[in-house]
């Protein structure tokens, strides 16, 4: 009785073809992963910006001196996970997210002078 099996050459050809296919898919996967991180950073900057608007209304000035995501989370009462990106809000007018292959910036509004909150009616407004 004759057994039918694969030869060593056939198996090696299949392995080479699989290696070639993997070499094409890894860079595409890496680009997709970096784009997802950039989109996540943009969404986080949007949350930081929105919360900073509330911070400005309450305190009369934008958040400054937040050198990392921990300081931003504490000051604005957020729970943002850095997810491989670096977040900085130093200047009072911009917050910047930097990651692999991207830099995203959120430009904040101007500071309000104390007592000039347009959304507040009454004597005890910030």
C-alpha positions as CSV (number, residue, x, y, z in Angstrom):
1,X,0.0,0.0,0.0
2,X,1.4,3.4,-1.1
3,X,1.1,6.3,1.4
4,X,0.5,9.8,0.0
5,X,2.4,12.5,1.9
6,X,4.0,15.9,1.4
7,X,7.6,16.2,0.4
8,X,10.1,18.4,2.2
9,X,10.2,20.8,-0.8
10,X,6.5,21.2,-0.8
11,X,6.4,22.1,2.9
12,X,9.3,24.6,2.4
13,X,7.5,26.3,-0.5
14,X,4.4,26.7,1.7
15,X,6.4,28.2,4.5
16,X,8.2,30.6,2.2
17,X,4.8,31.8,0.7
18,X,3.4,32.3,4.2
19,X,6.5,34.3,5.1
20,X,6.0,36.6,2.1
21,X,2.4,37.1,3.0
22,X,3.3,38.0,6.6
23,X,5.9,40.5,5.4
24,X,3.2,42.4,3.5
25,X,0.6,42.3,6.3
26,X,2.8,43.5,9.3
27,X,3.4,47.1,8.0
28,X,-0.3,47.5,7.2
29,X,-1.2,46.3,10.7
30,X,1.4,48.7,12.2
31,X,0.0,51.7,10.2
32,X,-3.6,50.8,11.3
33,X,-2.5,50.5,14.9
34,X,-0.8,53.9,14.8
35,X,-3.9,55.5,13.2
36,X,-6.1,54.1,15.9
37,X,-3.8,55.6,18.6
38,X,-4.0,59.0,16.8
39,X,-7.8,58.9,16.7
40,X,-7.8,57.9,20.4
41,X,-5.6,60.9,21.2
42,X,-7.9,63.2,19.3
43,X,-10.9,62.0,21.2
44,X,-9.0,62.4,24.5
45,X,-8.0,65.9,23.5
46,X,-11.6,66.7,22.8
47,X,-12.6,65.5,26.3
48,X,-9.7,67.6,27.8
49,X,-10.8,70.6,25.8
50,X,-14.4,70.3,26.8
51,X,-13.6,69.8,30.5
52,X,-11.1,72.7,30.3
53,X,-13.9,75.0,29.1
54,X,-15.8,74.1,32.3
55,X,-12.6,74.6,34.3
56,X,-12.2,78.0,32.8
57,X,-15.8,79.0,33.6
58,X,-15.3,77.9,37.2
59,X,-11.8,79.4,37.7
60,X,-11.6,82.2,35.3
61,X,-8.5,80.7,33.6
62,X,-7.4,77.7,31.6
63,X,-5.5,74.8,33.1
64,X,-1.8,75.4,33.1
65,X,1.2,73.5,34.3
66,X,-0.1,70.0,33.6
67,X,3.0,68.2,32.4
68,X,1.4,64.7,32.2
69,X,-1.9,62.9,32.0
70,X,-1.9,62.3,35.8
71,X,-1.9,66.1,36.4
72,X,-4.5,66.7,33.7
73,X,-6.8,63.9,35.1
74,X,-6.4,65.3,38.7
75,X,-7.0,69.0,37.8
76,X,-9.9,68.4,35.4
77,X,-11.4,65.4,37.3
78,X,-11.0,63.1,34.3
79,X,-10.0,59.4,33.9
80,X,-8.1,59.4,30.6
81,X,-5.7,56.5,29.9
82,X,-2.5,57.6,28.1
83,X,-2.6,54.5,25.8
84,X,1.0,55.1,24.5
85,X,0.6,58.9,24.0
86,X,2.0,61.8,25.9
87,X,-0.4,64.6,26.9
88,X,0.8,68.1,28.0
89,X,-1.2,71.2,28.9
90,X,1.4,73.8,29.9
91,X,0.7,77.1,28.2
92,X,-2.9,77.7,29.1
93,X,-3.9,77.9,25.4
94,X,-3.0,74.5,24.0
95,X,-2.9,70.9,25.0
96,X,-0.7,68.6,22.9
97,X,-0.9,64.8,22.5
98,X,2.2,63.1,21.0
99,X,2.5,59.5,20.0
100,X,4.1,57.2,17.4
101,X,3.9,59.1,14.1
102,X,1.6,61.9,15.2
103,X,1.2,65.1,17.1
104,X,-2.3,66.4,17.8
105,X,-3.0,69.9,19.3
106,X,-6.2,71.3,20.9
107,X,-6.3,75.1,21.0
108,X,-8.2,76.4,24.0
109,X,-10.3,79.6,24.2
110,X,-9.1,82.7,25.9
111,X,-9.2,83.0,29.7
112,X,-12.1,84.7,31.4
113,X,-11.5,87.5,33.9
114,X,-13.0,86.7,37.3
115,X,-16.6,87.5,37.6
116,X,-17.2,87.6,33.8
117,X,-18.7,84.2,33.4
118,X,-21.3,84.6,30.6
119,X,-23.2,81.5,31.7
120,X,-23.7,82.6,35.3
121,X,-26.5,84.7,36.8
122,X,-26.2,85.8,40.4
123,X,-23.8,87.2,42.9
124,X,-22.0,84.0,43.9
125,X,-20.6,83.1,40.4
126,X,-16.9,82.4,39.9
